[in-house]
Amino acid sequence: MAFAARMKELMKKYGKVAAVVHVSVSAASITGLYVAINNNVDVDAIFRRIGISPTPTTDEIPTPTPAAGEATLDGYHDAPVPVPGELRNRTRELAASSGGALALALMCNKALLPVRIPITVALTPPIARFLARWKVVKT
């Protein structure tokens, strides 16, 4: 059964519990990604390693060239010049240039939707049973 159909089935059967579980999984994902990005973990390299990043590899990324008269960090490039032999941390560059770590964490969270849905599907029934046992929700 497709993920979307399974998610609709969960919403029909468990209702608010499924929605709360999905929002909780998303919040945990965003929080973890934000902390990782703030601590300069190269999230893009991790995504590429497991095969879910659509961004180009380091060799495919063109070096930016400034316009005439444009002020730059080192006088020649907009971004810090990479040290030869050192791998570029694309995540740090994106966090600095595209609105910060939270925006990048939200984009990475969106890319992880295929991972979050099975987690929601797996967690919802046991959590619903637990809440029903404690009489927090009706079955």
Beta strands, then each sheet from edge to edge (+ up, - down):
end
